Amino acid sequence: MAVRVHITPRGISAEHAARLLGLTLAEFNLYLPELFARGFPRPDVTTGKFDRRAVDLWMDTQSGIGPAQSALC
């Protein structure tokens, strides 16, 4: 019997990134230019997927519970 391992993908679609922000996909696409201007992580150039951990870290910095923006540069 093979052992099954559940793997949670780190790369997520725009729809899932939108959900992490509590937005619909349409709202996410509307706000994306402003989000990018505020340092929101860009998707991978090959896969088009957003890094779930980077999105979480960005959200932490925006709410003040993560490292300061300047520490990330």
PDB file of N, CA, C and O in Angstrom:
ATOM      1  N   MET A   1       0.841  -1.180   0.000  1.00  0.00           N
ATOM      2  CA  MET A   1       0.000   0.000   0.000  1.00  0.00           C
ATOM      3  C   MET A   1       0.885   1.242   0.000  1.00  0.00           C
ATOM      4  O   MET A   1       1.797   1.370   0.817  1.00  0.00           O
ATOM      5  N   ALA A   2       0.603   2.151  -0.926  1.00  0.00           N
ATOM      6  CA  ALA A   2       1.375   3.386  -1.038  1.00  0.00           C
ATOM      7  C   ALA A   2       0.921   4.388   0.011  1.00  0.00           C
ATOM      8  O   ALA A   2      -0.259   4.460   0.357  1.00  0.00           O
ATOM      9  N   VAL A   3       1.869   5.151   0.503  1.00  0.00           N
ATOM     10  CA  VAL A   3       1.572   6.206   1.453  1.00  0.00           C
ATOM     11  C   VAL A   3       1.176   7.448   0.667  1.00  0.00           C
ATOM     12  O   VAL A   3       1.898   7.877  -0.233  1.00  0.00           O
ATOM     13  N   ARG A   4       0.038   8.017   1.005  1.00  0.00           N
ATOM     14  CA  ARG A   4      -0.412   9.235   0.339  1.00  0.00           C
ATOM     15  C   ARG A   4      -0.007  10.442   1.170  1.00  0.00           C
ATOM     16  O   ARG A   4      -0.176  10.465   2.389  1.00  0.00           O
ATOM     17  N   VAL A   5       0.524  11.429   0.495  1.00  0.00           N
ATOM     18  CA  VAL A   5       0.953  12.657   1.148  1.00  0.00           C
ATOM     19  C   VAL A   5       0.177  13.817   0.539  1.00  0.00           C
ATOM     20  O   VAL A   5       0.161  13.998  -0.678  1.00  0.00           O
ATOM     21  N   HIS A   6      -0.460  14.593   1.392  1.00  0.00           N
ATOM     22  CA  HIS A   6      -1.180  15.784   0.910  1.00  0.00           C
ATOM     23  C   HIS A   6      -0.191  16.928   0.767  1.00  0.00           C
ATOM     24  O   HIS A   6       0.516  17.280   1.711  1.00  0.00           O
ATOM     25  N   ILE A   7      -0.151  17.495  -0.413  1.00  0.00           N
ATOM     26  CA  ILE A   7       0.733  18.628  -0.681  1.00  0.00           C
ATOM     27  C   ILE A   7      -0.131  19.846  -0.985  1.00  0.00           C
ATOM     28  O   ILE A   7      -0.969  19.819  -1.886  1.00  0.00           O
ATOM     29  N   THR A   8       0.084  20.909  -0.226  1.00  0.00           N
ATOM     30  CA  THR A   8      -0.602  22.165  -0.487  1.00  0.00           C
ATOM     31  C   THR A   8       0.268  22.990  -1.420  1.00  0.00           C
ATOM     32  O   THR A   8       1.384  23.361  -1.055  1.00  0.00           O
ATOM     33  N   PRO A   9      -0.219  23.280  -2.610  1.00  0.00           N
ATOM     34  CA  PRO A   9       0.598  24.056  -3.546  1.00  0.00           C
ATOM     35  C   PRO A   9       0.932  25.434  -2.991  1.00  0.00           C
ATOM     36  O   PRO A   9       0.093  26.092  -2.375  1.00  0.00           O
ATOM     37  N   ARG A  10       2.157  25.854  -3.218  1.00  0.00           N
ATOM     38  CA  ARG A  10       2.559  27.188  -2.790  1.00  0.00           C
ATOM     39  C   ARG A  10       2.146  28.221  -3.837  1.00  0.00           C
ATOM     40  O   ARG A  10       1.790  29.350  -3.500  1.00  0.00           O
ATOM     41  N   GLY A  11       2.196  27.825  -5.099  1.00  0.00           N
ATOM     42  CA  GLY A  11       1.755  28.711  -6.166  1.00  0.00           C
ATOM     43  C   GLY A  11       0.247  28.652  -6.273  1.00  0.00           C
ATOM     44  O   GLY A  11      -0.335  27.574  -6.392  1.00  0.00           O
ATOM     45  N   ILE A  12      -0.388  29.823  -6.231  1.00  0.00           N
ATOM     46  CA  ILE A  12      -1.840  29.868  -6.265  1.00  0.00           C
ATOM     47  C   ILE A  12      -2.315  30.747  -7.421  1.00  0.00           C
ATOM     48  O   ILE A  12      -1.609  31.654  -7.864  1.00  0.00           O
ATOM     49  N   SER A  13      -3.501  30.467  -7.890  1.00  0.00           N
ATOM     50  CA  SER A  13      -4.082  31.239  -8.990  1.00  0.00           C
ATOM     51  C   SER A  13      -4.483  32.636  -8.515  1.00  0.00           C
ATOM     52  O   SER A  13      -4.525  32.922  -7.318  1.00  0.00           O
ATOM     53  N   ALA A  14      -4.771  33.482  -9.481  1.00  0.00           N
ATOM     54  CA  ALA A  14      -5.258  34.828  -9.146  1.00  0.00           C
ATOM     55  C   ALA A  14      -6.558  34.735  -8.355  1.00  0.00           C
ATOM     56  O   ALA A  14      -6.793  35.535  -7.450  1.00  0.00           O
ATOM     57  N   GLU A  15      -7.402  33.764  -8.692  1.00  0.00           N
ATOM     58  CA  GLU A  15      -8.663  33.594  -7.969  1.00  0.00           C
ATOM     59  C   GLU A  15      -8.420  33.268  -6.499  1.00  0.00           C
ATOM     60  O   GLU A  15      -9.100  33.796  -5.619  1.00  0.00           O
ATOM     61  N   HIS A  16      -7.446  32.393  -6.237  1.00  0.00           N
ATOM     62  CA  HIS A  16      -7.138  32.055  -4.847  1.00  0.00           C
ATOM     63  C   HIS A  16      -6.468  33.222  -4.121  1.00  0.00           C
ATOM     64  O   HIS A  16      -6.731  33.451  -2.940  1.00  0.00           O
ATOM     65  N   ALA A  17      -5.603  33.962  -4.823  1.00  0.00           N
ATOM     66  CA  ALA A  17      -4.984  35.143  -4.218  1.00  0.00           C
ATOM     67  C   ALA A  17      -6.063  36.156  -3.852  1.00  0.00           C
ATOM     68  O   ALA A  17      -6.003  36.785  -2.796  1.00  0.00           O
ATOM     69  N   ALA A  18      -7.050  36.310  -4.732  1.00  0.00           N
ATOM     70  CA  ALA A  18      -8.159  37.217  -4.456  1.00  0.00           C
ATOM     71  C   ALA A  18      -8.896  36.785  -3.195  1.00  0.00           C
ATOM     72  O   ALA A  18      -9.233  37.615  -2.350  1.00  0.00           O
ATOM     73  N   ARG A  19      -9.141  35.503  -3.072  1.00  0.00           N
ATOM     74  CA  ARG A  19      -9.847  34.992  -1.897  1.00  0.00           C
ATOM     75  C   ARG A  19      -9.073  35.267  -0.614  1.00  0.00           C
ATOM     76  O   ARG A  19      -9.666  35.574   0.420  1.00  0.00           O
ATOM     77  N   LEU A  20      -7.734  35.157  -0.681  1.00  0.00           N
ATOM     78  CA  LEU A  20      -6.923  35.457   0.504  1.00  0.00           C
ATOM     79  C   LEU A  20      -7.112  36.901   0.958  1.00  0.00           C
ATOM     80  O   LEU A  20      -6.993  37.211   2.143  1.00  0.00           O
ATOM     81  N   LEU A  21      -7.408  37.777   0.006  1.00  0.00           N
ATOM     82  CA  LEU A  21      -7.628  39.186   0.328  1.00  0.00           C
ATOM     83  C   LEU A  21      -9.096  39.486   0.600  1.00  0.00           C
ATOM     84  O   LEU A  21      -9.457  40.624   0.902  1.00  0.00           O
ATOM     85  N   GLY A  22      -9.931  38.475   0.494  1.00  0.00           N
ATOM     86  CA  GLY A  22     -11.362  38.680   0.716  1.00  0.00           C
ATOM     87  C   GLY A  22     -12.044  39.379  -0.445  1.00  0.00           C
ATOM     88  O   GLY A  22     -13.048  40.066  -0.256  1.00  0.00           O
ATOM     89  N   LEU A  23     -11.505  39.208  -1.649  1.00  0.00           N
ATOM     90  CA  LEU A  23     -12.020  39.869  -2.837  1.00  0.00           C
ATOM     91  C   LEU A  23     -12.535  38.853  -3.851  1.00  0.00           C
ATOM     92  O   LEU A  23     -12.136  37.689  -3.840  1.00  0.00           O
ATOM     93  N   THR A  24     -13.423  39.311  -4.725  1.00  0.00           N
ATOM     94  CA  THR A  24     -13.779  38.501  -5.877  1.00  0.00           C
ATOM     95  C   THR A  24     -12.649  38.634  -6.893  1.00  0.00           C
ATOM     96  O   THR A  24     -11.804  39.521  -6.774  1.00  0.00           O
ATOM     97  N   LEU A  25     -12.634  37.759  -7.882  1.00  0.00           N
ATOM     98  CA  LEU A  25     -11.607  37.858  -8.913  1.00  0.00           C
ATOM     99  C   LEU A  25     -11.720  39.184  -9.663  1.00  0.00           C
ATOM    100  O   LEU A  25     -10.708  39.800  -9.995  1.00  0.00           O
ATOM    101  N   ALA A  26     -12.942  39.620  -9.927  1.00  0.00           N
ATOM    102  CA  ALA A  26     -13.142  40.896 -10.628  1.00  0.00           C
ATOM    103  C   ALA A  26     -12.593  42.066  -9.805  1.00  0.00           C
ATOM    104  O   ALA A  26     -11.935  42.953 -10.349  1.00  0.00           O
ATOM    105  N   GLU A  27     -12.861  42.068  -8.507  1.00  0.00           N
ATOM    106  CA  GLU A  27     -12.337  43.133  -7.637  1.00  0.00           C
ATOM    107  C   GLU A  27     -10.812  43.079  -7.593  1.00  0.00           C
ATOM    108  O   GLU A  27     -10.148  44.112  -7.672  1.00  0.00           O
ATOM    109  N   PHE A  28     -10.264  41.880  -7.467  1.00  0.00           N
ATOM    110  CA  PHE A  28      -8.811  41.689  -7.424  1.00  0.00           C
ATOM    111  C   PHE A  28      -8.166  42.266  -8.678  1.00  0.00           C
ATOM    112  O   PHE A  28      -7.190  43.011  -8.594  1.00  0.00           O
ATOM    113  N   ASN A  29      -8.717  41.918  -9.844  1.00  0.00           N
ATOM    114  CA  ASN A  29      -8.161  42.429 -11.102  1.00  0.00           C
ATOM    115  C   ASN A  29      -8.277  43.946 -11.191  1.00  0.00           C
ATOM    116  O   ASN A  29      -7.392  44.605 -11.738  1.00  0.00           O
ATOM    117  N   LEU A  30      -9.349  44.496 -10.664  1.00  0.00           N
ATOM    118  CA  LEU A  30      -9.533  45.953 -10.651  1.00  0.00           C
ATOM    119  C   LEU A  30      -8.497  46.630  -9.764  1.00  0.00           C
ATOM    120  O   LEU A  30      -7.949  47.668 -10.136  1.00  0.00           O
ATOM    121  N   TYR A  31      -8.222  46.056  -8.600  1.00  0.00           N
ATOM    122  CA  TYR A  31      -7.297  46.651  -7.633  1.00  0.00           C
ATOM    123  C   TYR A  31      -5.837  46.275  -7.867  1.00  0.00           C
ATOM    124  O   TYR A  31      -4.950  46.853  -7.239  1.00  0.00           O
ATOM    125  N   LEU A  32      -5.570  45.325  -8.752  1.00  0.00           N
ATOM    126  CA  LEU A  32      -4.213  44.805  -8.910  1.00  0.00           C
ATOM    127  C   LEU A  32      -3.159  45.874  -9.203  1.00  0.00           C
ATOM    128  O   LEU A  32      -2.087  45.820  -8.601  1.00  0.00           O
ATOM    129  N   PRO A  33      -3.395  46.829 -10.081  1.00  0.00           N
ATOM    130  CA  PRO A  33      -2.359  47.858 -10.295  1.00  0.00           C
ATOM    131  C   PRO A  33      -2.003  48.610  -9.006  1.00  0.00           C
ATOM    132  O   PRO A  33      -0.829  48.867  -8.740  1.00  0.00           O
ATOM    133  N   GLU A  34      -3.012  48.957  -8.217  1.00  0.00           N
ATOM    134  CA  GLU A  34      -2.745  49.646  -6.949  1.00  0.00           C
ATOM    135  C   GLU A  34      -2.042  48.718  -5.966  1.00  0.00           C
ATOM    136  O   GLU A  34      -1.143  49.143  -5.240  1.00  0.00           O
ATOM    137  N   LEU A  35      -2.443  47.468  -5.942  1.00  0.00           N
ATOM    138  CA  LEU A  35      -1.787  46.496  -5.050  1.00  0.00           C
ATOM    139  C   LEU A  35      -0.312  46.355  -5.418  1.00  0.00           C
ATOM    140  O   LEU A  35       0.551  46.364  -4.541  1.00  0.00           O
ATOM    141  N   PHE A  36      -0.022  46.225  -6.716  1.00  0.00           N
ATOM    142  CA  PHE A  36       1.380  46.133  -7.155  1.00  0.00           C
ATOM    143  C   PHE A  36       2.153  47.384  -6.757  1.00  0.00           C
ATOM    144  O   PHE A  36       3.305  47.288  -6.335  1.00  0.00           O
ATOM    145  N   ALA A  37       1.533  48.557  -6.885  1.00  0.00           N
ATOM    146  CA  ALA A  37       2.192  49.811  -6.506  1.00  0.00           C
ATOM    147  C   ALA A  37       2.511  49.832  -5.023  1.00  0.00           C
ATOM    148  O   ALA A  37       3.450  50.507  -4.599  1.00  0.00           O
ATOM    149  N   ARG A  38       1.737  49.097  -4.227  1.00  0.00           N
ATOM    150  CA  ARG A  38       1.957  49.021  -2.773  1.00  0.00           C
ATOM    151  C   ARG A  38       2.846  47.842  -2.376  1.00  0.00           C
ATOM    152  O   ARG A  38       2.987  47.544  -1.190  1.00  0.00           O
ATOM    153  N   GLY A  39       3.448  47.169  -3.364  1.00  0.00           N
ATOM    154  CA  GLY A  39       4.393  46.108  -3.057  1.00  0.00           C
ATOM    155  C   GLY A  39       3.812  44.705  -3.036  1.00  0.00           C
ATOM    156  O   GLY A  39       4.484  43.766  -2.610  1.00  0.00           O
ATOM    157  N   PHE A  40       2.563  44.545  -3.492  1.00  0.00           N
ATOM    158  CA  PHE A  40       1.977  43.208  -3.529  1.00  0.00           C
ATOM    159  C   PHE A  40       2.829  42.326  -4.433  1.00  0.00           C
ATOM    160  O   PHE A  40       3.257  42.766  -5.500  1.00  0.00           O
ATOM    161  N   PRO A  41       3.082  41.077  -4.014  1.00  0.00           N
ATOM    162  CA  PRO A  41       3.951  40.208  -4.805  1.00  0.00           C
ATOM    163  C   PRO A  41       3.391  39.916  -6.200  1.00  0.00           C
ATOM    164  O   PRO A  41       2.204  39.639  -6.366  1.00  0.00           O
ATOM    165  N   ARG A  42       4.254  39.985  -7.168  1.00  0.00           N
ATOM    166  CA  ARG A  42       3.864  39.715  -8.547  1.00  0.00           C
ATOM    167  C   ARG A  42       3.849  38.206  -8.804  1.00  0.00           C
ATOM    168  O   ARG A  42       4.553  37.451  -8.133  1.00  0.00           O
ATOM    169  N   PRO A  43       3.059  37.780  -9.759  1.00  0.00           N
ATOM    170  CA  PRO A  43       3.024  36.348 -10.060  1.00  0.00           C
ATOM    171  C   PRO A  43       4.308  35.888 -10.756  1.00  0.00           C
ATOM    172  O   PRO A  43       5.049  36.695 -11.318  1.00  0.00           O
ATOM    173  N   ASP A  44       4.547  34.611 -10.707  1.00  0.00           N
ATOM    174  CA  ASP A  44       5.691  34.008 -11.392  1.00  0.00           C
ATOM    175  C   ASP A  44       5.537  34.249 -12.897  1.00  0.00           C
ATOM    176  O   ASP A  44       4.443  34.105 -13.442  1.00  0.00           O
ATOM    177  N   VAL A  45       6.626  34.614 -13.561  1.00  0.00           N
ATOM    178  CA  VAL A  45       6.549  34.952 -14.980  1.00  0.00           C
ATOM    179  C   VAL A  45       6.255  33.739 -15.859  1.00  0.00           C
ATOM    180  O   VAL A  45       5.700  33.892 -16.947  1.00  0.00           O
ATOM    181  N   THR A  46       6.609  32.560 -15.416  1.00  0.00           N
ATOM    182  CA  THR A  46       6.375  31.353 -16.213  1.00  0.00           C
ATOM    183  C   THR A  46       5.009  30.745 -15.957  1.00  0.00           C
ATOM    184  O   THR A  46       4.276  30.430 -16.895  1.00  0.00           O
ATOM    185  N   THR A  47       4.665  30.578 -14.678  1.00  0.00           N
ATOM    186  CA  THR A  47       3.420  29.886 -14.340  1.00  0.00           C
ATOM    187  C   THR A  47       2.229  30.816 -14.170  1.00  0.00           C
ATOM    188  O   THR A  47       1.082  30.384 -14.285  1.00  0.00           O
ATOM    189  N   GLY A  48       2.493  32.092 -13.897  1.00  0.00           N
ATOM    190  CA  GLY A  48       1.418  33.025 -13.632  1.00  0.00           C
ATOM    191  C   GLY A  48       0.812  32.866 -12.253  1.00  0.00           C
ATOM    192  O   GLY A  48      -0.195  33.502 -11.941  1.00  0.00           O
ATOM    193  N   LYS A  49       1.416  32.021 -11.420  1.00  0.00           N
ATOM    194  CA  LYS A  49       0.902  31.755 -10.079  1.00  0.00           C
ATOM    195  C   LYS A  49       1.513  32.723  -9.075  1.00  0.00           C
ATOM    196  O   LYS A  49       2.663  33.142  -9.203  1.00  0.00           O
ATOM    197  N   PHE A  50       0.708  33.065  -8.069  1.00  0.00           N
ATOM    198  CA  PHE A  50       1.170  33.913  -6.973  1.00  0.00           C
ATOM    199  C   PHE A  50       1.713  33.026  -5.862  1.00  0.00           C
ATOM    200  O   PHE A  50       1.187  31.938  -5.623  1.00  0.00           O
ATOM    201  N   ASP A  51       2.751  33.477  -5.186  1.00  0.00           N
ATOM    202  CA  ASP A  51       3.340  32.748  -4.066  1.00  0.00           C
ATOM    203  C   ASP A  51       2.484  32.989  -2.820  1.00  0.00           C
ATOM    204  O   ASP A  51       2.419  34.108  -2.312  1.00  0.00           O
ATOM    205  N   ARG A  52       1.835  31.940  -2.339  1.00  0.00           N
ATOM    206  CA  ARG A  52       0.933  32.054  -1.193  1.00  0.00           C
ATOM    207  C   ARG A  52       1.644  32.623   0.024  1.00  0.00           C
ATOM    208  O   ARG A  52       1.079  33.459   0.727  1.00  0.00           O
ATOM    209  N   ARG A  53       2.863  32.192   0.287  1.00  0.00           N
ATOM    210  CA  ARG A  53       3.610  32.697   1.455  1.00  0.00           C
ATOM    211  C   ARG A  53       3.943  34.171   1.297  1.00  0.00           C
ATOM    212  O   ARG A  53       3.887  34.928   2.266  1.00  0.00           O
ATOM    213  N   ALA A  54       4.289  34.584   0.086  1.00  0.00           N
ATOM    214  CA  ALA A  54       4.600  35.997  -0.152  1.00  0.00           C
ATOM    215  C   ALA A  54       3.358  36.859   0.041  1.00  0.00           C
ATOM    216  O   ALA A  54       3.440  37.968   0.569  1.00  0.00           O
ATOM    217  N   VAL A  55       2.207  36.344  -0.390  1.00  0.00           N
ATOM    218  CA  VAL A  55       0.960  37.085  -0.195  1.00  0.00           C
ATOM    219  C   VAL A  55       0.664  37.207   1.295  1.00  0.00           C
ATOM    220  O   VAL A  55       0.293  38.282   1.768  1.00  0.00           O
ATOM    221  N   ASP A  56       0.826  36.109   2.039  1.00  0.00           N
ATOM    222  CA  ASP A  56       0.603  36.150   3.489  1.00  0.00           C
ATOM    223  C   ASP A  56       1.553  37.139   4.161  1.00  0.00           C
ATOM    224  O   ASP A  56       1.132  37.908   5.026  1.00  0.00           O
ATOM    225  N   LEU A  57       2.824  37.129   3.775  1.00  0.00           N
ATOM    226  CA  LEU A  57       3.802  38.049   4.360  1.00  0.00           C
ATOM    227  C   LEU A  57       3.441  39.493   4.029  1.00  0.00           C
ATOM    228  O   LEU A  57       3.536  40.369   4.888  1.00  0.00           O
ATOM    229  N   TRP A  58       3.028  39.744   2.791  1.00  0.00           N
ATOM    230  CA  TRP A  58       2.624  41.093   2.412  1.00  0.00           C
ATOM    231  C   TRP A  58       1.448  41.550   3.270  1.00  0.00           C
ATOM    232  O   TRP A  58       1.424  42.684   3.747  1.00  0.00           O
ATOM    233  N   MET A  59       0.475  40.661   3.462  1.00  0.00           N
ATOM    234  CA  MET A  59      -0.681  41.007   4.283  1.00  0.00           C
ATOM    235  C   MET A  59      -0.256  41.286   5.723  1.00  0.00           C
ATOM    236  O   MET A  59      -0.786  42.201   6.353  1.00  0.00           O
ATOM    237  N   ASP A  60       0.686  40.517   6.248  1.00  0.00           N
ATOM    238  CA  ASP A  60       1.191  40.747   7.601  1.00  0.00           C
ATOM    239  C   ASP A  60       1.833  42.129   7.719  1.00  0.00           C
ATOM    240  O   ASP A  60       1.614  42.839   8.701  1.00  0.00           O
ATOM    241  N   THR A  61       2.627  42.508   6.713  1.00  0.00           N
ATOM    242  CA  THR A  61       3.288  43.820   6.782  1.00  0.00           C
ATOM    243  C   THR A  61       2.260  44.950   6.685  1.00  0.00           C
ATOM    244  O   THR A  61       2.426  45.994   7.315  1.00  0.00           O
ATOM    245  N   GLN A  62       1.209  44.746   5.906  1.00  0.00           N
ATOM    246  CA  GLN A  62       0.178  45.773   5.767  1.00  0.00           C
ATOM    247  C   GLN A  62      -0.592  45.985   7.062  1.00  0.00           C
ATOM    248  O   GLN A  62      -1.017  47.099   7.367  1.00  0.00           O
ATOM    249  N   SER A  63      -0.766  44.912   7.818  1.00  0.00           N
ATOM    250  CA  SER A  63      -1.532  45.025   9.069  1.00  0.00           C
ATOM    251  C   SER A  63      -0.647  45.379  10.263  1.00  0.00           C
ATOM    252  O   SER A  63      -1.138  45.607  11.368  1.00  0.00           O
ATOM    253  N   GLY A  64       0.671  45.420  10.023  1.00  0.00           N
ATOM    254  CA  GLY A  64       1.585  45.789  11.101  1.00  0.00           C
ATOM    255  C   GLY A  64       2.036  44.643  11.980  1.00  0.00           C
ATOM    256  O   GLY A  64       2.698  44.870  12.993  1.00  0.00           O
ATOM    257  N   ILE A  65       1.692  43.407  11.618  1.00  0.00           N
ATOM    258  CA  ILE A  65       2.132  42.277  12.450  1.00  0.00           C
ATOM    259  C   ILE A  65       3.359  41.579  11.882  1.00  0.00           C
ATOM    260  O   ILE A  65       3.894  40.665  12.510  1.00  0.00           O
ATOM    261  N   GLY A  66       3.814  41.998  10.698  1.00  0.00           N
ATOM    262  CA  GLY A  66       4.985  41.405  10.078  1.00  0.00           C
ATOM    263  C   GLY A  66       6.147  42.391  10.095  1.00  0.00           C
ATOM    264  O   GLY A  66       6.049  43.475  10.669  1.00  0.00           O
ATOM    265  N   PRO A  67       7.242  41.998   9.461  1.00  0.00           N
ATOM    266  CA  PRO A  67       8.406  42.898   9.410  1.00  0.00           C
ATOM    267  C   PRO A  67       8.069  44.159   8.614  1.00  0.00           C
ATOM    268  O   PRO A  67       7.206  44.143   7.737  1.00  0.00           O
ATOM    269  N   ALA A  68       8.743  45.214   8.926  1.00  0.00           N
ATOM    270  CA  ALA A  68       8.525  46.500   8.233  1.00  0.00           C
ATOM    271  C   ALA A  68       8.882  46.361   6.770  1.00  0.00           C
ATOM    272  O   ALA A  68       9.760  45.576   6.411  1.00  0.00           O
ATOM    273  N   GLN A  69       8.196  47.129   5.913  1.00  0.00           N
ATOM    274  CA  GLN A  69       8.457  47.093   4.485  1.00  0.00           C
ATOM    275  C   GLN A  69       9.934  47.313   4.179  1.00  0.00           C
ATOM    276  O   GLN A  69      10.494  46.626   3.325  1.00  0.00           O
ATOM    277  N   SER A  70      10.569  48.255   4.859  1.00  0.00           N
ATOM    278  CA  SER A  70      11.962  48.563   4.570  1.00  0.00           C
ATOM    279  C   SER A  70      12.877  47.383   4.866  1.00  0.00           C
ATOM    280  O   SER A  70      13.935  47.259   4.249  1.00  0.00           O
ATOM    281  N   ALA A  71      12.494  46.517   5.792  1.00  0.00           N
ATOM    282  CA  ALA A  71      13.312  45.356   6.127  1.00  0.00           C
ATOM    283  C   ALA A  71      13.237  44.310   5.038  1.00  0.00           C
ATOM    284  O   ALA A  71      14.101  43.435   4.975  1.00  0.00           O
ATOM    285  N   LEU A  72      12.221  44.370   4.164  1.00  0.00           N
ATOM    286  CA  LEU A  72      12.077  43.394   3.104  1.00  0.00           C
ATOM    287  C   LEU A  72      12.907  43.740   1.887  1.00  0.00           C
ATOM    288  O   LEU A  72      13.127  42.873   1.041  1.00  0.00           O
ATOM    289  N   CYS A  73      13.377  44.974   1.761  1.00  0.00           N
ATOM    290  CA  CYS A  73      14.108  45.409   0.581  1.00  0.00           C
ATOM    291  C   CYS A  73      15.567  45.105   0.689  1.00  0.00           C
ATOM    292  O   CYS A  73      16.331  45.409  -0.227  1.00  0.00           O
TER     293      CYS A  73
END
